[in-house]
Amino acid sequence: MQLAAIVVSLALSVVGIALLARAVAQFVRFFKLGQPAPAGSRANDPWQRSVTLVREFLGHTRMNKWGVVGVAHWFVAIGFLTLPPTIIAAYGQLFVPDWTLPVLGGWLPYELYIEFIGVATTLG
């Protein structure tokens, strides 16, 4: 049964990665249709741009104007950040059932965070 789980999981992963690559290629083709930005207009003040990016993402300032919908969307966005370590743990457990992430895997606050974000993302 474990072999079946491994084969199915890896096959679905290959399909998922192929679909992701196709979607990224479509985005790139679409972005290339636009006009180039004036020189220096998108590269000025990288520190302030980075701070603004982090503030807008973590604070979700524009979406939070929508009340409950904005808060739900914030949990979905945070859920996407939480997804990679969860997927890594799942792949590890395909091959070794009691495998956990090094350092974080057995840490109770991390486990509670994962469970909370999982429920909040599903509800969001």
Wavefront OBJ file of the C-alpha trace (Angstrom):
o trace
v 0.000 0.000 0.000
v 2.884 2.366 0.745
v 4.284 1.745 -2.743
v 0.908 2.638 -4.258
v 0.816 5.872 -2.248
v 4.330 6.752 -3.421
v 3.566 6.033 -7.086
v 0.261 7.934 -7.069
v 1.745 10.896 -5.172
v 4.758 11.204 -7.440
v 2.636 10.823 -10.592
v 0.254 13.539 -9.431
v 3.241 15.712 -8.510
v 4.622 15.397 -12.037
v 1.235 16.403 -13.468
v 1.010 19.333 -11.035
v 4.506 20.565 -11.859
v 3.767 20.312 -15.596
v 0.571 22.337 -15.172
v 2.421 24.914 -13.065
v 5.145 25.246 -15.708
v 2.526 25.716 -18.415
v 0.735 28.398 -16.380
v 4.008 30.244 -15.698
v 4.836 30.136 -19.419
v 1.403 31.605 -20.216
v 1.967 34.403 -17.692
v 5.389 35.175 -19.175
v 3.938 35.312 -22.701
v 1.194 37.642 -21.476
v 3.613 39.916 -19.612
v 5.797 40.227 -22.715
v 2.835 41.759 -24.566
v 3.092 44.938 -22.478
v 5.315 47.903 -23.104
v 8.640 48.003 -21.276
v 8.785 50.222 -18.212
v 10.899 53.366 -18.532
v 14.501 52.793 -17.493
v 14.979 53.083 -13.744
v 11.281 53.435 -12.945
v 10.985 49.973 -11.356
v 14.467 49.714 -9.886
v 14.603 52.913 -7.869
v 14.758 52.689 -4.069
v 14.827 48.870 -3.696
v 14.825 49.056 0.119
v 11.593 51.078 0.265
v 9.998 48.864 -2.382
v 10.882 45.763 -0.351
v 9.486 47.260 2.856
v 6.277 48.195 1.034
v 5.978 44.682 -0.398
v 6.318 43.057 3.030
v 3.924 45.565 4.630
v 1.288 45.091 1.919
v 1.566 41.304 2.016
v 1.634 40.771 5.767
v -0.724 43.632 6.553
v -2.978 42.910 3.583
v -3.943 46.568 3.813
v -6.004 46.766 0.627
v -7.878 43.487 1.089
v -8.649 44.209 4.742
v -10.833 47.115 3.622
v -13.322 44.383 2.643
v -13.857 43.251 6.245
v -14.436 39.526 6.698
v -13.535 38.766 3.081
v -10.196 40.533 3.497
v -9.370 38.636 6.681
v -10.324 35.325 5.049
v -8.117 36.191 2.063
v -5.222 36.960 4.414
v -5.452 33.461 5.894
v -5.457 31.969 2.390
v -2.341 33.998 1.503
v -0.554 32.884 4.690
v -1.690 29.341 3.944
v 0.234 29.444 0.676
v 3.384 30.407 2.595
v 2.782 27.536 5.015
v 2.217 25.011 2.226
v 5.842 24.253 1.153
v 7.073 22.904 4.513
v 3.855 20.908 4.832
v 4.385 19.355 1.402
v 8.020 18.574 2.236
v 6.867 16.803 5.403
v 4.259 14.860 3.430
v 6.845 13.686 0.876
v 9.157 12.616 3.681
v 6.348 10.639 5.305
v 5.662 8.804 2.050
v 8.997 7.038 2.423
v 9.438 7.061 6.227
v 6.051 7.194 8.005
v 7.344 8.851 11.197
v 9.594 11.390 9.397
v 9.369 15.017 10.538
v 10.984 18.243 9.440
v 14.368 18.786 11.070
v 14.194 21.306 13.940
v 10.529 22.278 13.363
v 8.900 18.868 12.973
v 8.345 17.986 16.611
v 8.024 21.522 17.959
v 4.529 21.934 19.434
v 4.066 25.655 18.540
v 4.874 24.862 14.891
v 2.474 21.901 14.860
v -0.300 24.040 16.373
v 0.420 26.800 13.833
v 0.159 24.313 10.954
v -3.161 22.964 12.255
v -4.598 26.451 12.839
v -3.528 27.784 9.441
v -4.844 24.628 7.765
v -8.305 25.153 9.242
v -8.251 28.935 8.680
v -7.134 28.515 5.059
v -9.872 25.970 4.429
v -12.503 28.278 5.907
v -11.047 31.316 4.093
l 1 2 3 4 5 6 7 8 9 10 11 12 13 14 15 16 17 18 19 20 21 22 23 24 25 26 27 28 29 30 31 32 33 34 35 36 37 38 39 40 41 42 43 44 45 46 47 48 49 50 51 52 53 54 55 56 57 58 59 60 61 62 63 64 65 66 67 68 69 70 71 72 73 74 75 76 77 78 79 80 81 82 83 84 85 86 87 88 89 90 91 92 93 94 95 96 97 98 99 100 101 102 103 104 105 106 107 108 109 110 111 112 113 114 115 116 117 118 119 120 121 122 123 124
